[in-house]
């Protein structure tokens, strides 16, 4: 299961005890760092904005 969330521009990432790594990516950079399922999730999310 995957989820998409939109963070406000002033949001700051914070790693919890459950996370090993966390960072923000610009929309145009996602295809270079994620697999096709994440790219499709992003495209579907942006289409609903």
Backbone as ProteinMPNN parsed JSONL, in Angstrom:
{"seq_chain_A": "XXXXXXXXXXXXXXXXXXXXXXXXXXXXXXXXXXXXXXXXXXXXXXXXX", "coords_chain_A": {"N_chain_A": [[0.84, -1.146, 0.0], [0.525, 2.207, -0.796], [0.873, 5.663, -0.016], [0.118, 9.061, -0.697], [1.127, 12.298, 0.153], [0.782, 15.763, 0.543], [2.936, 18.293, 1.405], [3.159, 21.424, 3.123], [4.946, 24.313, 1.889], [6.68, 25.285, 3.857], [7.226, 23.125, 5.445], [9.126, 20.885, 7.483], [11.194, 18.101, 7.34], [11.14, 15.281, 9.549], [12.622, 12.681, 11.163], [11.269, 9.778, 12.507], [11.151, 7.248, 15.122], [10.426, 5.067, 13.663], [11.416, 5.32, 11.135], [14.062, 4.976, 8.796], [15.2, 6.659, 6.985], [14.547, 9.815, 5.516], [13.408, 12.271, 3.28], [12.656, 15.179, 1.274], [11.465, 15.456, -2.089], [11.496, 17.202, -5.151], [8.735, 17.444, -7.434], [9.51, 17.01, -10.116], [11.808, 15.524, -9.787], [11.222, 13.014, -8.868], [10.94, 10.74, -10.588], [13.574, 10.056, -11.059], [14.479, 8.992, -8.679], [12.779, 7.094, -7.691], [10.696, 4.111, -8.073], [8.531, 2.946, -10.803], [5.962, 2.624, -9.743], [5.738, 4.532, -7.751], [6.042, 6.848, -9.218], [3.682, 6.736, -10.766], [1.834, 6.981, -8.683], [2.389, 9.6, -7.826], [1.715, 11.017, -10.18], [-1.045, 10.465, -10.336], [-1.872, 11.682, -7.977], [-1.204, 14.394, -8.4], [-2.916, 14.929, -10.524], [-5.309, 15.171, -9.296], [-5.3, 17.53, -7.969]], "CA_chain_A": [[0.0, 0.0, 0.0], [1.279, 3.463, -0.86], [0.117, 6.872, 0.26], [0.703, 10.327, -1.131], [0.796, 13.429, 1.021], [1.348, 17.037, 0.105], [3.409, 19.068, 2.552], [3.271, 22.854, 2.838], [6.298, 24.741, 1.514], [7.508, 25.521, 5.04], [7.351, 21.888, 6.212], [10.475, 20.394, 7.751], [11.151, 16.664, 7.569], [11.577, 14.84, 10.879], [12.689, 11.227, 11.196], [10.745, 9.182, 13.735], [11.767, 5.975, 15.485], [10.02, 4.063, 12.685], [12.004, 5.624, 9.833], [15.512, 4.926, 8.654], [15.625, 7.749, 6.122], [13.438, 10.66, 5.068], [13.768, 13.53, 2.62], [11.69, 15.69, 0.308], [11.9, 15.523, -3.48], [10.658, 18.005, -6.043], [7.945, 16.594, -8.331], [10.255, 16.646, -11.325], [12.927, 14.65, -9.444], [10.747, 11.718, -8.369], [11.224, 9.654, -11.537], [14.987, 9.695, -10.962], [14.819, 8.391, -7.383], [11.746, 6.131, -7.267], [10.273, 3.18, -9.116], [7.379, 3.395, -11.581], [4.735, 2.672, -8.941], [5.719, 5.823, -7.047], [5.803, 7.854, -10.253], [2.243, 6.682, -11.065], [1.146, 7.54, -7.515], [2.561, 11.056, -7.906], [0.915, 11.525, -11.301], [-2.449, 10.411, -9.932], [-2.103, 12.694, -6.937], [-1.174, 15.728, -9.022], [-4.091, 15.052, -11.384], [-6.476, 15.466, -8.436], [-5.14, 18.863, -7.342]], "C_chain_A": [[0.897, 1.224, 0.0], [0.339, 4.625, -0.595], [0.855, 8.063, -0.311], [0.237, 11.402, -0.171], [1.459, 14.668, 0.456], [1.709, 17.842, 1.344], [3.459, 20.543, 2.177], [4.733, 23.237, 2.59], [7.213, 24.904, 2.72], [7.717, 24.265, 5.9], [8.818, 21.472, 6.346], [10.38, 18.898, 8.036], [11.694, 16.336, 8.966], [11.518, 13.32, 10.909], [12.196, 10.736, 12.55], [11.504, 7.893, 14.037], [11.488, 4.893, 14.442], [10.689, 4.244, 11.326], [13.52, 5.501, 9.863], [16.042, 6.115, 7.871], [14.396, 8.529, 5.683], [13.995, 11.897, 4.406], [12.691, 13.916, 1.616], [12.32, 15.649, -1.079], [10.948, 16.429, -4.236], [9.926, 17.058, -6.987], [8.77, 16.092, -9.508], [11.433, 15.709, -11.035], [12.498, 13.224, -9.068], [11.105, 10.568, -9.309], [12.674, 9.194, -11.469], [15.369, 8.975, -9.683], [13.852, 7.299, -6.945], [11.381, 5.2, -8.419], [8.977, 3.669, -9.779], [6.089, 3.453, -10.769], [4.618, 3.999, -8.198], [5.465, 6.948, -8.042], [4.323, 7.891, -10.611], [1.429, 7.269, -9.909], [1.224, 9.06, -7.537], [1.695, 11.635, -9.015], [-0.566, 11.534, -10.964], [-2.796, 11.451, -8.891], [-2.16, 14.084, -7.546], [-2.38, 15.969, -9.905], [-5.328, 15.449, -10.585], [-6.385, 16.823, -7.763], [-5.896, 19.917, -8.096]], "O_chain_A": [[1.903, 1.272, 0.708], [-0.848, 4.566, -0.916], [2.083, 8.061, -0.395], [-0.915, 11.408, 0.263], [2.579, 14.608, -0.05], [0.875, 18.044, 2.226], [3.768, 20.879, 1.034], [5.644, 22.544, 3.043], [8.418, 24.678, 2.606], [8.323, 24.344, 6.968], [9.63, 21.682, 5.444], [9.583, 18.471, 8.872], [12.578, 17.016, 9.487], [10.453, 12.74, 10.699], [12.638, 11.206, 13.599], [12.397, 7.5, 13.285], [12.228, 3.914, 14.349], [10.537, 3.391, 10.451], [14.169, 5.877, 10.839], [17.184, 6.535, 8.059], [13.323, 7.953, 5.5], [14.942, 12.505, 4.905], [11.914, 13.074, 1.168], [13.533, 15.788, -1.233], [9.742, 16.425, -3.99], [10.438, 15.985, -7.308], [8.735, 14.911, -9.854], [12.003, 15.149, -11.972], [13.34, 12.332, -8.965], [11.536, 9.513, -8.842], [12.968, 8.043, -11.794], [16.456, 8.405, -9.594], [14.084, 6.643, -5.93], [11.707, 5.459, -9.577], [8.402, 4.677, -9.368], [5.207, 4.254, -11.078], [3.517, 4.527, -8.037], [4.746, 7.899, -7.734], [3.756, 8.975, -10.749], [0.446, 7.974, -10.136], [0.224, 9.735, -7.291], [1.012, 12.638, -8.808], [-1.269, 12.497, -11.27], [-3.881, 12.034, -8.916], [-3.063, 14.863, -7.241], [-2.83, 17.108, -10.027], [-6.282, 15.998, -11.137], [-7.308, 17.222, -7.054], [-5.872, 21.087, -7.712]]}, "name": "protein", "num_of_chains": 1, "seq": "XXXXXXXXXXXXXXXXXXXXXXXXXXXXXXXXXXXXXXXXXXXXXXXXX"}
